[in-house]
Amino acid sequence: MFRTVRTATLALAALLAPAFAAAETEPGEEWEQTTQMEMKGMPFAMPATTWKFCKPLGDFSEPPQARKDGDCKTTEVKRTGNTMKWKVVCTGQEKMEGEGEMTWSGQSYTGKMDMHMAQGDMSMKMSGKRLGKACDAAKLKRDVAALQKRAEEQHQMSTAMICQGAVDQMTPSTFTGDPPLCKDAVKKDEFCARARSGKGYQILKARQDGISLESAVKLCKLDVAKLEAGLCAAALADKDVNFLGPNCPAESKVLAKAECAGKSFSGVNAHYREFCTKYAADELVKEGAKQKGKDAAVEQGKKLLKGVLGF
Amino acid sequence: MTTPQRLLAVALGLSVMGAAPAATATRTAPPTDRFPSAAASYVVAVGDRELWARDADAPRPPASLTKLMTALVLLTGDWSPAAEVVVSPRAAREGGTRAGLRAGERVPAGDLLAAALVASANDACVALAEHAAGSEAAFVARMNARAAALGLAATHFDNACGHDAPAHRASARDLLRLARAALALPEVRRLAALPRATLTARGGRTIALASTNALLGRVAGATGLKSGFTPAAGKCLVAVAERAGVEVVLVLLDAADRWWAGAALLEAAFREAGQGG
């Protein structure tokens, strides 16, 4: 919503800047405008804003938005005496269209614009008065351009952060959404390269939501069985106990035989201690599961005997 | 039912005992012996709930796990860690694990308690018992009185430090209750977590002592508590560990390998409680 209003305000600011031929400076005089914007359906109007601008010397010879600026075009400009009406259409990401009219005298003007967007309708009332101070009429154009440039830079920076975050946190949905939050092919490749690495793959697998790994498999066309085999072999060669323990039962057994079995608890190399403890716990839990099976079988047998023999 | 039919039914029942289990009813179950190879007698508890146990009420020699009661009686009696304790010749002659105290040496009570709990020093233990009650026998009477008060029905002490004796007995479950009572004392928790301690006698002689608990610093969250060994008791252990607010306490009596078993059981217990890795 904020983005919509911001874009609309930028577009309106650009549109309301007086039309003139491109020039580094242009003699002008200061005017002051007050605008009041209201979104249809909102219980309150946005606070009125007042701002000064520099208008080229002379009359309002063209509508404020007669200049074709960015994605907005004014059409159907009709002038009758000191009143002007026009239509405006903005394409691009924030589509909107509207109509405006203004009436001016030598010292002031009033006007309104009605804009229609997907999010709703917005109306704007404006009033301006001549202040008369000499100024550079080309400055607004430069300021608007700078503002637009800054907004675009911030958007790019924000997108870059989102893309990098997806690589760091291994969130494939950033690349697969509709539309994807990140469209950067380089970052997508980076994500897939990380998904093929032990660290990245482990993050995906550890998430345990089932969706992240599945999503990454589709996005990066991963052959999971082949990938795991390769990563486990590499982890065993590197003695990467953090990867081996949760992911590679066969390789863990090999490492446990080499580094844990037959050693006293305090004699295990510190690097392998946590791995060996967890491995010992895994073996203990397997023993426990077998014992649980035996216990349950014994209970079932007892019940059967009880029913048959009547005790 | 005819005799042949009954015999057939018995055979069927016995064969089912060796078959795969059917689904068990879901209800709060008493602790079961899931790990018979862990120790001759054991109990593992998460918070107030016993998860697994084997022969947990059978009286067995507790070895130096006894010193948990020694510490409990000392700390809840007329305790002053700065009080100067004179080591008697009898205490200095104590066998088994020792700090190496000399008869006549004067040592702060706090240092002696550290030696007894951290390094399982029997000479420090007897010195404290004699200082607190006038004699070891009088101190042991206090230990038995406290055992009765705690409801340790399978427990009786014959000496203050855990030497083998026919009448010196405790069960794994009693030791679990004793451990919880001892853990309620901040000083026990502090001492049990120390990897080492130093005893300083008047005159300046210092004795450096290392913890007998191999789990400290090697098992995530391990904070104590006490080891023990005698020929009759075998390898014994009371272990405590805490992860993310969940505490596991276990007791092993006569374990084949108390450190591997203790570490693995702690890990398994945390997994059961949803805190495992």
Chai-1 contact restraints between the chains, C-beta under 6 A:
chainA,res_idxA,chainB,res_idxB,connection_type,confidence,min_distance_angstrom,max_distance_angstrom,comment,restraint_id
A,F265,B,A214,contact,1.0,0.0,6.0,A-B,restraint_1
A,F265,B,W259,contact,1.0,0.0,6.0,A-B,restraint_2
A,F265,B,W260,contact,1.0,0.0,6.0,A-B,restraint_3
A,S266,B,A214,contact,1.0,0.0,6.0,A-B,restraint_4
A,R273,B,R218,contact,1.0,0.0,6.0,A-B,restraint_5
A,T277,B,A263,contact,1.0,0.0,6.0,A-B,restraint_6
A,T277,B,E267,contact,1.0,0.0,6.0,A-B,restraint_7
A,K278,B,E267,contact,1.0,0.0,6.0,A-B,restraint_8
A,A280,B,W260,contact,1.0,0.0,6.0,A-B,restraint_9
A,A280,B,A264,contact,1.0,0.0,6.0,A-B,restraint_10
A,A281,B,A264,contact,1.0,0.0,6.0,A-B,restraint_11
A,A281,B,E267,contact,1.0,0.0,6.0,A-B,restraint_12
A,A281,B,A268,contact,1.0,0.0,6.0,A-B,restraint_13
A,L284,B,F35,contact,1.0,0.0,6.0,A-B,restraint_14
A,L284,B,A264,contact,1.0,0.0,6.0,A-B,restraint_15
A,L284,B,A268,contact,1.0,0.0,6.0,A-B,restraint_16
A,V285,B,A268,contact,1.0,0.0,6.0,A-B,restraint_17
A,G288,B,R34,contact,1.0,0.0,6.0,A-B,restraint_18
A,G288,B,F35,contact,1.0,0.0,6.0,A-B,restraint_19
A,Q291,B,R34,contact,1.0,0.0,6.0,A-B,restraint_20
A,G293,B,P21,contact,1.0,0.0,6.0,A-B,restraint_21
A,A296,B,P21,contact,1.0,0.0,6.0,A-B,restraint_22
A,A296,B,T24,contact,1.0,0.0,6.0,A-B,restraint_23
A,A297,B,M17,contact,1.0,0.0,6.0,A-B,restraint_24
A,A297,B,A19,contact,1.0,0.0,6.0,A-B,restraint_25
A,A297,B,P21,contact,1.0,0.0,6.0,A-B,restraint_26
A,V298,B,M17,contact,1.0,0.0,6.0,A-B,restraint_27
A,Q300,B,V16,contact,1.0,0.0,6.0,A-B,restraint_28
A,Q300,B,A22,contact,1.0,0.0,6.0,A-B,restraint_29
A,G301,B,G13,contact,1.0,0.0,6.0,A-B,restraint_30
A,G301,B,V16,contact,1.0,0.0,6.0,A-B,restraint_31
A,G301,B,M17,contact,1.0,0.0,6.0,A-B,restraint_32
A,L304,B,G13,contact,1.0,0.0,6.0,A-B,restraint_33
A,L304,B,V16,contact,1.0,0.0,6.0,A-B,restraint_34
A,L305,B,G13,contact,1.0,0.0,6.0,A-B,restraint_35
A,V308,B,A9,contact,1.0,0.0,6.0,A-B,restraint_36
